[in-house]
Amino acid sequence: MTGKTVYHVDVNSAYLSWEAAYRLLQGETTDLRDIPSIVGGDPVTRHGIVLAKSIPAKRYGIRTGESLMEAFKKCPSLYVVRPTFSLYMRCSAALKELLETYSPHVETFSIDESFMDMSHVRDPLVTAHQLKNDIRHRLGFTVNIGVSSNKLLAKMASDFQKPDRVHSLFPEEVPEKMWPLPVRELFMVGPRSEQKLHAMGIHTIGEIASADPEFLYHRMKSHGYLLSDYARGIETSEFKNYSPYEAKGVGNSTTLPRDITRLSDLQLYLLAISEMVSYRLRGIGRLARVVHVHYRSSLFEGQGHQRKLPSGIDQTMRIHEVACELFEELWHREPVRQIGIRVSDFSDASCFQPEIFNPRREEAQRRLDRTIDRLRERFGDDAIQRASFLHTPIPHMIGGVGEERHDLTLRSQL
């Protein structure tokens, strides 16, 4: 076959699959993928949201993103696992390492998705099956692989029947395989776009493809042009080798289980987020000079505030200290429903400069943080936690790793 060949590799229920594979390696006999189970939140307090679900859980109507309380109403016997983000980072890295044995051009899209340039292979479907099976046998979890001539169609193909499947969606297959699908299945069609399209009498991807692009633009502005192209399988972005070491910022946020007005609780949430942000920062060997705090009120009105520091930091408690100061300067005492931290303006960790008046304390903090990181990487995120979280329902680490989509692919003019 000639021309460009692209794979989209998507881990099936990534967090749950990784938890299941790890637990089986540790000697557990129950495979989480075979029972109604989810990853997300706290199984004791039933706070939090569903991050990943098993196929048996899906049969109960459980959806990713819904609250644990809602999930338990659908399935009272649901088995819940708290997320272990350090494990997911290692699994994602192991997957990428294997993918790079098949292609020198692997582009990370999220923690559980990658694109691969496979233009060099003679039979892309045969090779895709080999790769899929290799991942299952060597790493213990399954993936779907979409095969096409561009990233958009490869991603669409990987979303066809799951799990552990290979699907193709080449341009000549678009009318048969993609056009009959409902509009919500098209990449970049969210709930609001779906409503607008339905209001125009457009219900399938094929109907988007056959609609006048000018008509779509008139009703949806530049997004209309984008959807018209995508519905016809048109997407031309190039490969870029992304590495977390090239990241320009690291951040995490969380939606709170209820509206919160007590400062001490919000400071604990900021500490839990600082734990994850600083862990990720140290993981890529970077220091950050800018700390940004943002929150949304119960009315989902957003506020943000940032500070540039004299020198870079990566210590958990230092990031937390700055974040709390920023939040108190910003907050107007209204109920808070979402809160987050982002750090940026990176330099290499080897360039750390302690404060003049307390250099020993800062170096001690960094040594303590590195020791905690090693313990969590070896024994799990819950191996050690700060006493501040004892007797509270607040998780001691908050935020997924690589959950945000990198601006690498399928770029639009939105």
N, C-alpha and C positions, 0 to 999 in steps of 0.2 A: 504494500500500500504506500502511495506517495503522499506528500503534503505533511501538514502539522498534525501531530497526535498528542492529545492531552488526557491525563487521568485526573479524576478528582477522587481522592481516597478519604472516606468518611467513616470514623469508628462508630459502630453500632452501640447506641446508648453508652457513650464513652465512660462516664464516671462509674456507672453501674458495672459495665464490663470489666473495667480495670479493678474495681473492688472485688468482683467475683473471682477474677483470675488470681489476684494476690492472695485471697483467702484460701483458695484451693491449694495454692503452693504452700500455705502455712498449715495444711492438714485438715481444713474443714471439709466436711462431706457434702454439705448443701451448696448447690450452685445458685447464687442469687438470681441468675438469669432464668431459672426454671420455676421460680415461685413469684407470687405477687410482691414485688419489692421496689423500693425507691432509694435514691440517694438524695439527701437534703434535709436541713433543719435538725431539730433535736427530738429524738424519739420519745423522750420522757415528758417534756413540756408540750410537745406537738406544735412548737413554733417553727416558722420558716416556710420555705417553698420547695416544691419538687424540682430538683435539678436534672435528674435522669430517672427513667422508669424501665422496668422489665416488660417484656411482651405480655406475660400473664397479667401484670398490673394494667397495661394498656387496655386489656379486654374488659376491665371494670370501668373504663371511661376516664381513667386518671390521666391528666394532662401535665406536661412540663410547664412549670410556672405557676401552677395553682398552689394554694396553701395546704399544709399538712392536714389541717382540720377538715378541709373539703375532701382531701384524698381518703381520710379515715372514714368519712361518711359513706363513701362509695365502696370501701373495702376495709371493714373493721379488723381483719386479720393481717393487714398490710405490714410487711417487715421493713423497717426504716434503718438506714445506715447514715451516720453523720459523715460528711465529706472529709476526705483526707487529701488536701490539695498538694502536699509535697509528693505524695504517691503519684498523683496525676501528672505532675511535671516530669517525673522520672519515666513514666509510661510514654508520655508524648515524645520525650527525647529518644527513647529506645525505638519508637516507631519511625521517627525521622531518620535515625541512623540506619535502619533497615532499608527505608525507601531510597536512601542515597547510594545503596549498593546496586540499585536498578537504574538510577538516573543521576547525573551530576546537577540537574536543574530541578530542585524541589523547593516549592514555595509554600510557606506556612500561611494558612488562612485563619485558623484559630487553633486552640489547643488540641482539637480532635479532627481537624481537616487540613489536607494539603493538596496542592496541585503538583503534577509532575509533567515535565516535557518528555514524552516517550516517542518522539518522532524518529528515533534511531532504530526502533524495533521492527521486525519484518511482519509479525502477526500480532497486533496490539491486543486482540481479545484473548488469544492463547496466553500471552505474557501476563495479562491482567489476572487471569485465573491462577497462574503460577504464583503471582505476588500475593493474591488474596489467601491462598492456601499456606504460603510461606509465613505470612503474618499469624494465621491461626495456629500453626504448628510450633512456631518459634516463640511467639509472644503470648499465646493463650487467649487471645480475644479476636473478634471477627470485625471485618470492615465491609462496606459496600464500595465498589469502584465503578465510577462512571467514565465512559470512554467516548471521546469525540474529537473534533478538530478545533474547539476553542473551550475556554474555561466555563462559560455560561452553560453550554450544552452538556459538558462533562458533569457539572454540578447538578443540573436538572436530572441527568441520567442516574446519578448515584442515589437520588431520592425515590427512585422507583422501588419496586417490591424489596423488602428487607426481611431478615438480615442475611449476611454472608453471601452476597450476590454480586455479579458483574453485569452491567447493562451498558449498551451502546446507545448513543443518540447522535448520529451523524446528520448533517444538514438534509440529506435526502430522506431521513426517517422522521423528520420533524412533523410533517402533516399527519402521519399515522400515529405516532407515539405521543406527541406533545399537544397538538392542537385540540384534541378532544377533552383535555383536562380542564377543570374549573380554573377561573382566573387566579384564585388564591394560591395555586400551585406554582405560578410563575415567580421566579426570583425577583425581588423588589416590589411585589404586590403585598402590601399589608392590609389590615382591616379597613382603614380609611379609603385606600385606593380601591379595594374590593367594593365598598359601598358606592363609590363614585361610578365605577364601571357598571355595576348593576343598574344604577339610576339611568345610565345611558343605554340600557338594554344589552349590555355586553356581559356574557356569562362564561364563555370559554376562551382559552388562549387563542384558538383559531379565529375567534371573532375579533380579538385585539389585532391579530395579524392582518385581517382583511379590512379593518377600519382605516379611514383616511387619517394619516398622521397629523394633518393640519387640524382635523376635528378633535383628535386627542389632545393636541397642544392647546387648542382653544379652551378645553374643559379642565386640563390638568397641567398646563404650562410645560416646562422642559421635561417633567416626569412623563408626560404623554409621549414625547419623542423616544425617550428611553424604553418605555414599555413596548412601543411599536417595534423598535429594533430587536428587543429581547424575544418578543413573540415570534419574530421571523428568524430567530437563531443568530442574529448579528451581534458579535462582540469581538473586539480586536485588541484587548489589552495584552501587553507583553509580559514575559516572565521577569520577576525580580527576586533574587535570592535574599529573602528576609532572614535576619537573625535577631533574637532578642537582645543581643549585644549592641545592635544598632538602634535600639528603641530610643525615642526622644522623650518618653515619659512613662511612668509606671503609676497606676492608680487602681483603686478599688472602692466600691460603694455598696451600700446595702439598703434595702427597703425595710423599715422597722415593722415589727409585728403589730404595732398600734401607734397612735399619735403619742409622742413623748414630750413632756414639758420640764422634766426634772434634769437639771444640769449634770448632776452626778451620774445619771444613767447615760446621758449623751456622751459624757467624757469616757465612760467605759466602752461604749460603742466605738469611739474614736481610737481607743487603745487597741481594741480587737482588730480594727482596720489597719492601724499602724503596724501590728504584728505581721500582717500579710504583705503590706506594701514594703516594709523594710526587709523582709525575708526575700522577696522577689528582687529588690534592689541589690542586696548582697549576692544573690544568686548569679547576677550578671556582672558582678565586680565593678559596680558604679557607686559614685557619691552624687547626691543631689543638692543643688543650691537653692532651688525654688520649691516651696511647699504651698500647695493650694488646697483649701477646704471649701466644700460646697454642700448645700443642703436644700431640700425642698420641704415646704410647709405642708400642713394637712390639706391645703388647697392646691398643692403641687406648684406653688410659686417658687422659682429657684433663686438662690443667692450664692455668691461666691466671693472669696477673698484670698489673696496670696501674699507671700513675703519672700524676698530674695535675701539669702543669708550671706555673711562675709565669706564663708568657705563651705565646702560640701560636707554632707552628713549621710550616714547610713544606719545610725543607732536607733533602735526601736523607740526607746524612751525619749530621745531627742526629737524625733519626728512627732511623737505624741505630744510632747511639751509645746512645740511650735503650733501644731494643729489645734490644740486646746486654746492657746492664746488667740489665734486667728478666729476660731469659732466664737469665743466670747466677745471679741470686737464686732463680729458680724451679726450675731443672733439678736433678734428683737423680742425674745421670750414667747414667740408664737409656737404652737404645737409643731413638732418636726416629724416627718414621715419617711424621709430618705436622707442619708448623710454619707459623705465620701471624702477621700483624700487622694490627691495626685501630686507626685513629685517630678521635677524635670530639671533642665540645665545640668547635664551630667558631666562628670569628670571621672578619671580612672581612680579606683579605690586605693591604689598604691600612692596616690598624691594626698592622702588624708593629712590635714593640718589641725591638730588639737587646739583648743582655746588656750590662750597664753596663761590664764590664771588658774586653769584646772586641767592640765594635760593628762595627769595620771588617772583621774576619774573617767575621762573620755576613752582612754585606751582600755581601761578595765571594762567599761561598758561594751566596747567592741569585742573584746575577748569573750565576755559572757554571752553576747548575741551569737557569736560563731559556735560556741559550745552548745547552746540551745538548738541552733540549726542542725548540728550534727546529731543530736539526740532525737529530734523529730524526724529527720530523714531516715534514721535507723529503726526507730521504734514507733513512728506514727505521730501525727500532730498532737494527740492527746497525752503523749508521754510526759510532758511537762507544761505547766501553765502557771500564770501569776496568781498569787493569793487573792488579788482584787476580784477575781471571777468566782471565787468560792461562794456558794449559797446564793448565786444569782442565776437567772435564766439566760444570761447573755453569753453566747459562745466566745471562747477566748481567742479565736482567729476567725476573721470574717473576710470573705471575698474570694472569688474564683481566680484562677490563673489563666491568663490568655483568653478570658471569656469575651473580651471586646474584639471585634473584627478589625484586623489591620487594614489600612487603606492601601491595599496591594492590588486588588483585582476588581474587575467589573466596575470600573470607575464611571460615575455618571456626572452630570453637571448640576446635581442638586445642591 
